[in-house]
Amino acid sequence: DLIFLDLSLPIINGFDVLKDIKRRPNLQNTPVVIFSRNSSHDEMLRAYGLHASGFINKSFSYNEVRDQIHKTLAYWIN
């Protein structure tokens, strides 16, 4: 299992979602990769501090996003 999580969600803050995931015994060992656009270095450090497994700055190009997802899946699944 692998969770991709964008920090920019419409209703709830992505960091709050990450905290909730890591509090749930059935999910806390599931890798969570933050996949977000316009993120700062401080946001990256905060995500890792909340036990994110990875952090990817999402590209603006559809093809690059697709490639980033494929590479991340290959890394975590294989």
N, C-alpha and C positions, 0 to 999 in steps of 0.2 A: 504494500500500500504506500501511497505517496499523496500528500496534499499540496496543491499549488494554492497560494493565498496572496491575493492582491491587497495592499494596504488601503487603497482608495475604494472603499465600499460605500454604497449610497446611504445606508441607514446606520450601520454600526462601524466603529473604528476597527481596522484590521488588526491592530495590536490587541484589542479586547478579544477578538476572535482567537488569536494565537494563544492568549492567556487561558481562555476557556478550553481550547483543545488540549493544552498541556496539563490542565487540572483533571481531565477525564481519564480515569485509569485505562479504559479501553482504547484511548487514542494517544496517550502521552508518549508512547514509543514509536508512533508513526512519524516518519520524517515530514517536516513542513518546510517547503521551499517558498520563500517570499519572492513574488514575481510582480514588480511594481515599476511604474513610470514616475519620473520626477522625484526620486528618492534621494535623500541626503545621506552623508556619511553617518550622521548622528542616528538617523532612522535605521540604518544598517546595524550599527552597534546595539541599538535598543532591541532590534529583532533577535540578534544573536544572544543578547542578555536574557531574552525570554525563551531561549532554547530553540530558535529556528535552526534548521539544518543547513540552509543555504539561502542566498540572497542574489537575485538576478535583476539587473536594471533592464526592464522591458524595452525593447526597441519600438520605434514608431512604424516600422515596415512590417507588413503582414508576413512576408516570406522570412524575415529575420526572426520574428516572434515564433513562427512555426519551427524554424531551425533550433532556436533556443529551447523550446519545449522538447523536441526530439533528442537533443543532446542531454538535457537534464534527465529525461526518462531513461535514456541509455545508461547514464551514470548510476542512477539510483536503483534501477531494476536489474541491471546486469551486475 
